[in-house]
Amino acid sequence: MDKTNIKLQSTITCPECGHKAEEIMPTDACQWFYECRSCGAILKPQPGDCCVYCSYGTVACPPIQEGDSCCG
C-alpha cells in the first residue's frame, strides 16, 4: 500500500465498558497498552495481534496497513 493512503486515525472501543475514543496512531512504534479514558481499564493486544489498535481499533496499525508485520 502507498504510504499516502495510510490512515492514522482509529477509534478504540474498550471491551470492558464500551467507551469509544478517537486516537491518532503512532507511526514509529507499536502501542502495546492503552488506558480507557472512561473506566481506566488497561487494554493489551489480544493473542495474535501486535498492538491495541489491531485488537480494539477501527483501523489496523500503520505497519499492518502497509502489509508488513507490526514493529518488524
PyMOL Python script that loads the backbone (N, CA, C, O; Angstrom):
from pymol import cmd

cmd.read_pdbstr("""\
ATOM      1  N   MET A   1       0.840  -1.181   0.000  1.00  0.00           N
ATOM      2  CA  MET A   1       0.000   0.000   0.000  1.00  0.00           C
ATOM      3  C   MET A   1       0.879   1.236   0.000  1.00  0.00           C
ATOM      4  O   MET A   1       1.920   1.268   0.657  1.00  0.00           O
ATOM      5  N   ASP A   2       0.463   2.240  -0.730  1.00  0.00           N
ATOM      6  CA  ASP A   2       1.168   3.514  -0.790  1.00  0.00           C
ATOM      7  C   ASP A   2       1.082   4.204   0.569  1.00  0.00           C
ATOM      8  O   ASP A   2       0.007   4.268   1.167  1.00  0.00           O
ATOM      9  N   LYS A   3       2.203   4.716   1.055  1.00  0.00           N
ATOM     10  CA  LYS A   3       2.232   5.356   2.367  1.00  0.00           C
ATOM     11  C   LYS A   3       1.274   6.538   2.451  1.00  0.00           C
ATOM     12  O   LYS A   3       0.847   6.897   3.549  1.00  0.00           O
ATOM     13  N   THR A   4       0.924   7.151   1.322  1.00  0.00           N
ATOM     14  CA  THR A   4      -0.001   8.282   1.351  1.00  0.00           C
ATOM     15  C   THR A   4      -1.425   7.830   1.665  1.00  0.00           C
ATOM     16  O   THR A   4      -2.269   8.656   2.011  1.00  0.00           O
ATOM     17  N   ASN A   5      -1.705   6.536   1.551  1.00  0.00           N
ATOM     18  CA  ASN A   5      -3.037   6.021   1.848  1.00  0.00           C
ATOM     19  C   ASN A   5      -3.160   5.455   3.256  1.00  0.00           C
ATOM     20  O   ASN A   5      -4.209   4.923   3.619  1.00  0.00           O
ATOM     21  N   ILE A   6      -2.105   5.562   4.049  1.00  0.00           N
ATOM     22  CA  ILE A   6      -2.123   5.049   5.421  1.00  0.00           C
ATOM     23  C   ILE A   6      -3.030   5.938   6.272  1.00  0.00           C
ATOM     24  O   ILE A   6      -2.896   7.161   6.268  1.00  0.00           O
ATOM     25  N   LYS A   7      -3.939   5.315   6.989  1.00  0.00           N
ATOM     26  CA  LYS A   7      -4.821   6.040   7.892  1.00  0.00           C
ATOM     27  C   LYS A   7      -4.211   6.018   9.283  1.00  0.00           C
ATOM     28  O   LYS A   7      -3.814   4.962   9.775  1.00  0.00           O
ATOM     29  N   LEU A   8      -4.135   7.170   9.911  1.00  0.00           N
ATOM     30  CA  LEU A   8      -3.530   7.266  11.240  1.00  0.00           C
ATOM     31  C   LEU A   8      -4.571   7.408  12.346  1.00  0.00           C
ATOM     32  O   LEU A   8      -4.243   7.257  13.522  1.00  0.00           O
ATOM     33  N   GLN A   9      -5.808   7.693  11.988  1.00  0.00           N
ATOM     34  CA  GLN A   9      -6.853   7.855  12.992  1.00  0.00           C
ATOM     35  C   GLN A   9      -7.634   6.553  13.135  1.00  0.00           C
ATOM     36  O   GLN A   9      -8.021   5.930  12.146  1.00  0.00           O
ATOM     37  N   SER A  10      -7.855   6.157  14.381  1.00  0.00           N
ATOM     38  CA  SER A  10      -8.581   4.931  14.679  1.00  0.00           C
ATOM     39  C   SER A  10      -9.445   5.172  15.912  1.00  0.00           C
ATOM     40  O   SER A  10      -9.078   5.944  16.797  1.00  0.00           O
ATOM     41  N   THR A  11     -10.578   4.515  15.961  1.00  0.00           N
ATOM     42  CA  THR A  11     -11.447   4.602  17.131  1.00  0.00           C
ATOM     43  C   THR A  11     -11.260   3.335  17.955  1.00  0.00           C
ATOM     44  O   THR A  11     -11.566   2.234  17.498  1.00  0.00           O
ATOM     45  N   ILE A  12     -10.759   3.501  19.162  1.00  0.00           N
ATOM     46  CA  ILE A  12     -10.584   2.369  20.071  1.00  0.00           C
ATOM     47  C   ILE A  12     -11.848   2.215  20.897  1.00  0.00           C
ATOM     48  O   ILE A  12     -12.367   3.186  21.447  1.00  0.00           O
ATOM     49  N   THR A  13     -12.339   0.977  20.979  1.00  0.00           N
ATOM     50  CA  THR A  13     -13.507   0.674  21.802  1.00  0.00           C
ATOM     51  C   THR A  13     -13.070  -0.212  22.956  1.00  0.00           C
ATOM     52  O   THR A  13     -12.509  -1.289  22.750  1.00  0.00           O
ATOM     53  N   CYS A  14     -13.331   0.251  24.170  1.00  0.00           N
ATOM     54  CA  CYS A  14     -12.964  -0.512  25.364  1.00  0.00           C
ATOM     55  C   CYS A  14     -13.868  -1.738  25.488  1.00  0.00           C
ATOM     56  O   CYS A  14     -15.092  -1.605  25.465  1.00  0.00           O
ATOM     57  N   PRO A  15     -13.278  -2.935  25.618  1.00  0.00           N
ATOM     58  CA  PRO A  15     -14.092  -4.133  25.772  1.00  0.00           C
ATOM     59  C   PRO A  15     -14.739  -4.238  27.154  1.00  0.00           C
ATOM     60  O   PRO A  15     -15.665  -5.026  27.347  1.00  0.00           O
ATOM     61  N   GLU A  16     -14.260  -3.455  28.104  1.00  0.00           N
ATOM     62  CA  GLU A  16     -14.793  -3.504  29.467  1.00  0.00           C
ATOM     63  C   GLU A  16     -16.068  -2.666  29.612  1.00  0.00           C
ATOM     64  O   GLU A  16     -17.053  -3.124  30.192  1.00  0.00           O
ATOM     65  N   CYS A  17     -16.044  -1.436  29.083  1.00  0.00           N
ATOM     66  CA  CYS A  17     -17.181  -0.539  29.305  1.00  0.00           C
ATOM     67  C   CYS A  17     -17.839  -0.050  28.011  1.00  0.00           C
ATOM     68  O   CYS A  17     -18.908   0.560  28.052  1.00  0.00           O
ATOM     69  N   GLY A  18     -17.204  -0.317  26.862  1.00  0.00           N
ATOM     70  CA  GLY A  18     -17.775   0.094  25.583  1.00  0.00           C
ATOM     71  C   GLY A  18     -17.455   1.526  25.178  1.00  0.00           C
ATOM     72  O   GLY A  18     -17.919   1.987  24.135  1.00  0.00           O
ATOM     73  N   HIS A  19     -16.668   2.240  25.985  1.00  0.00           N
ATOM     74  CA  HIS A  19     -16.302   3.625  25.656  1.00  0.00           C
ATOM     75  C   HIS A  19     -15.507   3.657  24.356  1.00  0.00           C
ATOM     76  O   HIS A  19     -14.649   2.804  24.127  1.00  0.00           O
ATOM     77  N   LYS A  20     -15.793   4.638  23.507  1.00  0.00           N
ATOM     78  CA  LYS A  20     -15.071   4.806  22.246  1.00  0.00           C
ATOM     79  C   LYS A  20     -14.279   6.099  22.294  1.00  0.00           C
ATOM     80  O   LYS A  20     -14.763   7.118  22.786  1.00  0.00           O
ATOM     81  N   ALA A  21     -13.048   6.050  21.776  1.00  0.00           N
ATOM     82  CA  ALA A  21     -12.191   7.232  21.747  1.00  0.00           C
ATOM     83  C   ALA A  21     -11.458   7.284  20.413  1.00  0.00           C
ATOM     84  O   ALA A  21     -10.884   6.291  19.966  1.00  0.00           O
ATOM     85  N   GLU A  22     -11.486   8.462  19.780  1.00  0.00           N
ATOM     86  CA  GLU A  22     -10.723   8.682  18.550  1.00  0.00           C
ATOM     87  C   GLU A  22      -9.270   8.933  18.941  1.00  0.00           C
ATOM     88  O   GLU A  22      -8.986   9.782  19.786  1.00  0.00           O
ATOM     89  N   GLU A  23      -8.361   8.196  18.329  1.00  0.00           N
ATOM     90  CA  GLU A  23      -6.937   8.324  18.644  1.00  0.00           C
ATOM     91  C   GLU A  23      -6.129   8.411  17.358  1.00  0.00           C
ATOM     92  O   GLU A  23      -6.547   7.909  16.315  1.00  0.00           O
ATOM     93  N   ILE A  24      -4.973   9.048  17.442  1.00  0.00           N
ATOM     94  CA  ILE A  24      -4.016   9.085  16.342  1.00  0.00           C
ATOM     95  C   ILE A  24      -2.947   8.044  16.657  1.00  0.00           C
ATOM     96  O   ILE A  24      -2.309   8.095  17.708  1.00  0.00           O
ATOM     97  N   MET A  25      -2.758   7.102  15.737  1.00  0.00           N
ATOM     98  CA  MET A  25      -1.800   6.024  15.962  1.00  0.00           C
ATOM     99  C   MET A  25      -0.369   6.505  15.740  1.00  0.00           C
ATOM    100  O   MET A  25      -0.120   7.311  14.843  1.00  0.00           O
ATOM    101  N   PRO A  26       0.573   6.019  16.545  1.00  0.00           N
ATOM    102  CA  PRO A  26       1.977   6.339  16.300  1.00  0.00           C
ATOM    103  C   PRO A  26       2.452   5.646  15.027  1.00  0.00           C
ATOM    104  O   PRO A  26       1.996   4.549  14.706  1.00  0.00           O
ATOM    105  N   THR A  27       3.363   6.283  14.309  1.00  0.00           N
ATOM    106  CA  THR A  27       3.890   5.688  13.081  1.00  0.00           C
ATOM    107  C   THR A  27       5.244   5.041  13.300  1.00  0.00           C
ATOM    108  O   THR A  27       5.740   4.323  12.431  1.00  0.00           O
ATOM    109  N   ASP A  28       5.852   5.293  14.465  1.00  0.00           N
ATOM    110  CA  ASP A  28       7.220   4.819  14.701  1.00  0.00           C
ATOM    111  C   ASP A  28       7.317   3.729  15.760  1.00  0.00           C
ATOM    112  O   ASP A  28       8.417   3.279  16.080  1.00  0.00           O
ATOM    113  N   ALA A  29       6.170   3.292  16.314  1.00  0.00           N
ATOM    114  CA  ALA A  29       6.195   2.264  17.357  1.00  0.00           C
ATOM    115  C   ALA A  29       4.816   1.656  17.505  1.00  0.00           C
ATOM    116  O   ALA A  29       3.808   2.284  17.180  1.00  0.00           O
ATOM    117  N   CYS A  30       4.780   0.424  18.000  1.00  0.00           N
ATOM    118  CA  CYS A  30       3.502  -0.213  18.308  1.00  0.00           C
ATOM    119  C   CYS A  30       3.043   0.267  19.685  1.00  0.00           C
ATOM    120  O   CYS A  30       3.856   0.594  20.549  1.00  0.00           O
ATOM    121  N   GLN A  31       1.748   0.301  19.863  1.00  0.00           N
ATOM    122  CA  GLN A  31       1.212   0.657  21.168  1.00  0.00           C
ATOM    123  C   GLN A  31       0.669  -0.614  21.802  1.00  0.00           C
ATOM    124  O   GLN A  31      -0.355  -1.145  21.374  1.00  0.00           O
ATOM    125  N   TRP A  32       1.362  -1.094  22.822  1.00  0.00           N
ATOM    126  CA  TRP A  32       1.008  -2.360  23.457  1.00  0.00           C
ATOM    127  C   TRP A  32       0.029  -2.184  24.606  1.00  0.00           C
ATOM    128  O   TRP A  32      -0.618  -3.147  25.018  1.00  0.00           O
ATOM    129  N   PHE A  33      -0.091  -0.973  25.127  1.00  0.00           N
ATOM    130  CA  PHE A  33      -1.004  -0.711  26.230  1.00  0.00           C
ATOM    131  C   PHE A  33      -1.812   0.538  25.920  1.00  0.00           C
ATOM    132  O   PHE A  33      -1.332   1.457  25.257  1.00  0.00           O
ATOM    133  N   TYR A  34      -3.038   0.557  26.408  1.00  0.00           N
ATOM    134  CA  TYR A  34      -3.903   1.720  26.253  1.00  0.00           C
ATOM    135  C   TYR A  34      -4.811   1.784  27.465  1.00  0.00           C
ATOM    136  O   TYR A  34      -5.421   0.782  27.838  1.00  0.00           O
ATOM    137  N   GLU A  35      -4.907   2.953  28.086  1.00  0.00           N
ATOM    138  CA  GLU A  35      -5.773   3.114  29.249  1.00  0.00           C
ATOM    139  C   GLU A  35      -7.083   3.757  28.821  1.00  0.00           C
ATOM    140  O   GLU A  35      -7.089   4.847  28.249  1.00  0.00           O
ATOM    141  N   CYS A  36      -8.190   3.082  29.101  1.00  0.00           N
ATOM    142  CA  CYS A  36      -9.509   3.605  28.768  1.00  0.00           C
ATOM    143  C   CYS A  36      -9.751   4.893  29.547  1.00  0.00           C
ATOM    144  O   CYS A  36      -9.536   4.943  30.758  1.00  0.00           O
ATOM    145  N   ARG A  37     -10.196   5.927  28.852  1.00  0.00           N
ATOM    146  CA  ARG A  37     -10.448   7.215  29.495  1.00  0.00           C
ATOM    147  C   ARG A  37     -11.699   7.193  30.364  1.00  0.00           C
ATOM    148  O   ARG A  37     -11.887   8.073  31.203  1.00  0.00           O
ATOM    149  N   SER A  38     -12.548   6.202  30.170  1.00  0.00           N
ATOM    150  CA  SER A  38     -13.795   6.139  30.924  1.00  0.00           C
ATOM    151  C   SER A  38     -13.655   5.298  32.193  1.00  0.00           C
ATOM    152  O   SER A  38     -13.907   5.789  33.294  1.00  0.00           O
ATOM    153  N   CYS A  39     -13.252   4.029  32.044  1.00  0.00           N
ATOM    154  CA  CYS A  39     -13.218   3.131  33.209  1.00  0.00           C
ATOM    155  C   CYS A  39     -11.811   2.869  33.742  1.00  0.00           C
ATOM    156  O   CYS A  39     -11.656   2.289  34.817  1.00  0.00           O
ATOM    157  N   GLY A  40     -10.778   3.294  32.997  1.00  0.00           N
ATOM    158  CA  GLY A  40      -9.407   3.112  33.467  1.00  0.00           C
ATOM    159  C   GLY A  40      -8.817   1.745  33.178  1.00  0.00           C
ATOM    160  O   GLY A  40      -7.693   1.462  33.593  1.00  0.00           O
ATOM    161  N   ALA A  41      -9.556   0.883  32.468  1.00  0.00           N
ATOM    162  CA  ALA A  41      -9.024  -0.443  32.139  1.00  0.00           C
ATOM    163  C   ALA A  41      -7.776  -0.297  31.279  1.00  0.00           C
ATOM    164  O   ALA A  41      -7.708   0.579  30.417  1.00  0.00           O
ATOM    165  N   ILE A  42      -6.798  -1.150  31.512  1.00  0.00           N
ATOM    166  CA  ILE A  42      -5.580  -1.171  30.708  1.00  0.00           C
ATOM    167  C   ILE A  42      -5.769  -2.240  29.628  1.00  0.00           C
ATOM    168  O   ILE A  42      -5.850  -3.430  29.931  1.00  0.00           O
ATOM    169  N   LEU A  43      -5.836  -1.810  28.383  1.00  0.00           N
ATOM    170  CA  LEU A  43      -6.013  -2.734  27.272  1.00  0.00           C
ATOM    171  C   LEU A  43      -4.659  -3.202  26.771  1.00  0.00           C
ATOM    172  O   LEU A  43      -3.709  -2.424  26.682  1.00  0.00           O
ATOM    173  N   LYS A  44      -4.587  -4.474  26.449  1.00  0.00           N
ATOM    174  CA  LYS A  44      -3.392  -5.087  25.873  1.00  0.00           C
ATOM    175  C   LYS A  44      -3.834  -5.810  24.607  1.00  0.00           C
ATOM    176  O   LYS A  44      -5.004  -6.176  24.499  1.00  0.00           O
ATOM    177  N   PRO A  45      -2.941  -6.027  23.648  1.00  0.00           N
ATOM    178  CA  PRO A  45      -3.332  -6.734  22.420  1.00  0.00           C
ATOM    179  C   PRO A  45      -3.865  -8.131  22.715  1.00  0.00           C
ATOM    180  O   PRO A  45      -3.396  -8.807  23.630  1.00  0.00           O
ATOM    181  N   GLN A  46      -4.839  -8.548  21.936  1.00  0.00           N
ATOM    182  CA  GLN A  46      -5.357  -9.912  22.037  1.00  0.00           C
ATOM    183  C   GLN A  46      -4.341 -10.858  21.421  1.00  0.00           C
ATOM    184  O   GLN A  46      -3.524 -10.430  20.606  1.00  0.00           O
ATOM    185  N   PRO A  47      -4.370 -12.149  21.794  1.00  0.00           N
ATOM    186  CA  PRO A  47      -3.434 -13.115  21.209  1.00  0.00           C
ATOM    187  C   PRO A  47      -3.493 -13.084  19.679  1.00  0.00           C
ATOM    188  O   PRO A  47      -4.571 -13.131  19.086  1.00  0.00           O
ATOM    189  N   GLY A  48      -2.331 -13.004  19.061  1.00  0.00           N
ATOM    190  CA  GLY A  48      -2.242 -12.967  17.609  1.00  0.00           C
ATOM    191  C   GLY A  48      -2.203 -11.565  17.022  1.00  0.00           C
ATOM    192  O   GLY A  48      -1.881 -11.394  15.846  1.00  0.00           O
ATOM    193  N   ASP A  49      -2.529 -10.558  17.832  1.00  0.00           N
ATOM    194  CA  ASP A  49      -2.462  -9.171  17.366  1.00  0.00           C
ATOM    195  C   ASP A  49      -1.185  -8.527  17.875  1.00  0.00           C
ATOM    196  O   ASP A  49      -0.630  -8.933  18.896  1.00  0.00           O
ATOM    197  N   CYS A  50      -0.728  -7.517  17.149  1.00  0.00           N
ATOM    198  CA  CYS A  50       0.552  -6.901  17.508  1.00  0.00           C
ATOM    199  C   CYS A  50       0.409  -5.668  18.392  1.00  0.00           C
ATOM    200  O   CYS A  50       1.362  -5.269  19.061  1.00  0.00           O
ATOM    201  N   CYS A  51      -0.781  -5.061  18.397  1.00  0.00           N
ATOM    202  CA  CYS A  51      -0.942  -3.837  19.183  1.00  0.00           C
ATOM    203  C   CYS A  51      -2.409  -3.621  19.528  1.00  0.00           C
ATOM    204  O   CYS A  51      -3.277  -4.337  19.029  1.00  0.00           O
ATOM    205  N   VAL A  52      -2.690  -2.639  20.377  1.00  0.00           N
ATOM    206  CA  VAL A  52      -4.063  -2.384  20.794  1.00  0.00           C
ATOM    207  C   VAL A  52      -4.936  -1.903  19.645  1.00  0.00           C
ATOM    208  O   VAL A  52      -6.145  -2.133  19.657  1.00  0.00           O
ATOM    209  N   TYR A  53      -4.350  -1.239  18.651  1.00  0.00           N
ATOM    210  CA  TYR A  53      -5.154  -0.776  17.509  1.00  0.00           C
ATOM    211  C   TYR A  53      -5.622  -1.950  16.657  1.00  0.00           C
ATOM    212  O   TYR A  53      -6.732  -1.922  16.125  1.00  0.00           O
ATOM    213  N   CYS A  54      -4.807  -2.958  16.525  1.00  0.00           N
ATOM    214  CA  CYS A  54      -5.209  -4.146  15.763  1.00  0.00           C
ATOM    215  C   CYS A  54      -6.283  -4.931  16.511  1.00  0.00           C
ATOM    216  O   CYS A  54      -7.111  -5.591  15.882  1.00  0.00           O
ATOM    217  N   SER A  55      -6.282  -4.871  17.841  1.00  0.00           N
ATOM    218  CA  SER A  55      -7.261  -5.606  18.637  1.00  0.00           C
ATOM    219  C   SER A  55      -8.563  -4.836  18.849  1.00  0.00           C
ATOM    220  O   SER A  55      -9.645  -5.418  18.767  1.00  0.00           O
ATOM    221  N   TYR A  56      -8.469  -3.549  19.118  1.00  0.00           N
ATOM    222  CA  TYR A  56      -9.649  -2.796  19.561  1.00  0.00           C
ATOM    223  C   TYR A  56      -9.989  -1.583  18.695  1.00  0.00           C
ATOM    224  O   TYR A  56     -10.991  -0.910  18.932  1.00  0.00           O
ATOM    225  N   GLY A  57      -9.157  -1.307  17.696  1.00  0.00           N
ATOM    226  CA  GLY A  57      -9.386  -0.128  16.871  1.00  0.00           C
ATOM    227  C   GLY A  57     -10.181  -0.418  15.611  1.00  0.00           C
ATOM    228  O   GLY A  57     -10.326  -1.569  15.200  1.00  0.00           O
ATOM    229  N   THR A  58     -10.693   0.644  15.005  1.00  0.00           N
ATOM    230  CA  THR A  58     -11.436   0.522  13.755  1.00  0.00           C
ATOM    231  C   THR A  58     -10.502   0.430  12.561  1.00  0.00           C
ATOM    232  O   THR A  58     -10.919   0.031  11.474  1.00  0.00           O
ATOM    233  N   VAL A  59      -9.228   0.801  12.758  1.00  0.00           N
ATOM    234  CA  VAL A  59      -8.221   0.757  11.695  1.00  0.00           C
ATOM    235  C   VAL A  59      -6.977   0.067  12.246  1.00  0.00           C
ATOM    236  O   VAL A  59      -6.539   0.367  13.357  1.00  0.00           O
ATOM    237  N   ALA A  60      -6.409  -0.854  11.477  1.00  0.00           N
ATOM    238  CA  ALA A  60      -5.177  -1.539  11.898  1.00  0.00           C
ATOM    239  C   ALA A  60      -4.013  -0.547  11.917  1.00  0.00           C
ATOM    240  O   ALA A  60      -4.070   0.502  11.275  1.00  0.00           O
ATOM    241  N   CYS A  61      -2.971  -0.885  12.650  1.00  0.00           N
ATOM    242  CA  CYS A  61      -1.810  -0.007  12.787  1.00  0.00           C
ATOM    243  C   CYS A  61      -1.110   0.207  11.446  1.00  0.00           C
ATOM    244  O   CYS A  61      -1.264  -0.611  10.539  1.00  0.00           O
ATOM    245  N   PRO A  62      -0.339   1.299  11.302  1.00  0.00           N
ATOM    246  CA  PRO A  62       0.318   1.611  10.027  1.00  0.00           C
ATOM    247  C   PRO A  62       1.155   0.481   9.427  1.00  0.00           C
ATOM    248  O   PRO A  62       1.041   0.248   8.224  1.00  0.00           O
ATOM    249  N   PRO A  63       2.003  -0.248  10.197  1.00  0.00           N
ATOM    250  CA  PRO A  63       2.771  -1.331   9.558  1.00  0.00           C
ATOM    251  C   PRO A  63       1.882  -2.417   8.954  1.00  0.00           C
ATOM    252  O   PRO A  63       2.203  -2.950   7.891  1.00  0.00           O
ATOM    253  N   ILE A  64       0.786  -2.750   9.604  1.00  0.00           N
ATOM    254  CA  ILE A  64      -0.132  -3.756   9.072  1.00  0.00           C
ATOM    255  C   ILE A  64      -0.810  -3.217   7.812  1.00  0.00           C
ATOM    256  O   ILE A  64      -0.989  -3.953   6.841  1.00  0.00           O
ATOM    257  N   GLN A  65      -1.184  -1.942   7.824  1.00  0.00           N
ATOM    258  CA  GLN A  65      -1.776  -1.332   6.629  1.00  0.00           C
ATOM    259  C   GLN A  65      -0.817  -1.376   5.447  1.00  0.00           C
ATOM    260  O   GLN A  65      -1.245  -1.503   4.299  1.00  0.00           O
ATOM    261  N   GLU A  66       0.486  -1.270   5.729  1.00  0.00           N
ATOM    262  CA  GLU A  66       1.500  -1.293   4.677  1.00  0.00           C
ATOM    263  C   GLU A  66       1.801  -2.714   4.198  1.00  0.00           C
ATOM    264  O   GLU A  66       2.525  -2.908   3.222  1.00  0.00           O
ATOM    265  N   GLY A  67       1.236  -3.706   4.898  1.00  0.00           N
ATOM    266  CA  GLY A  67       1.474  -5.096   4.510  1.00  0.00           C
ATOM    267  C   GLY A  67       2.680  -5.715   5.183  1.00  0.00           C
ATOM    268  O   GLY A  67       3.113  -6.805   4.808  1.00  0.00           O
ATOM    269  N   ASP A  68       3.235  -5.018   6.187  1.00  0.00           N
ATOM    270  CA  ASP A  68       4.389  -5.541   6.929  1.00  0.00           C
ATOM    271  C   ASP A  68       3.887  -6.182   8.223  1.00  0.00           C
ATOM    272  O   ASP A  68       2.721  -6.055   8.597  1.00  0.00           O
ATOM    273  N   SER A  69       4.807  -6.871   8.888  1.00  0.00           N
ATOM    274  CA  SER A  69       4.469  -7.332  10.234  1.00  0.00           C
ATOM    275  C   SER A  69       4.643  -6.132  11.136  1.00  0.00           C
ATOM    276  O   SER A  69       5.494  -5.277  10.890  1.00  0.00           O
ATOM    277  N   CYS A  70       3.847  -6.067  12.167  1.00  0.00           N
ATOM    278  CA  CYS A  70       3.891  -4.902  13.053  1.00  0.00           C
ATOM    279  C   CYS A  70       5.244  -4.840  13.765  1.00  0.00           C
ATOM    280  O   CYS A  70       5.758  -5.855  14.235  1.00  0.00           O
ATOM    281  N   CYS A  71       5.787  -3.677  13.835  1.00  0.00           N
ATOM    282  CA  CYS A  71       7.067  -3.427  14.524  1.00  0.00           C
ATOM    283  C   CYS A  71       8.173  -4.298  13.979  1.00  0.00           C
ATOM    284  O   CYS A  71       9.186  -4.501  14.648  1.00  0.00           O
ATOM    285  N   GLY A  72       8.006  -4.803  12.811  1.00  0.00           N
ATOM    286  CA  GLY A  72       9.028  -5.692  12.275  1.00  0.00           C
ATOM    287  C   GLY A  72       9.864  -4.996  11.293  1.00  0.00           C
ATOM    288  O   GLY A  72      10.784  -5.593  10.733  1.00  0.00           O
TER     289      GLY A  72
END
""", "prot")
cmd.dss("prot")
cmd.show_as("cartoon", "prot")
cmd.util.cbc("prot")
cmd.orient("prot")
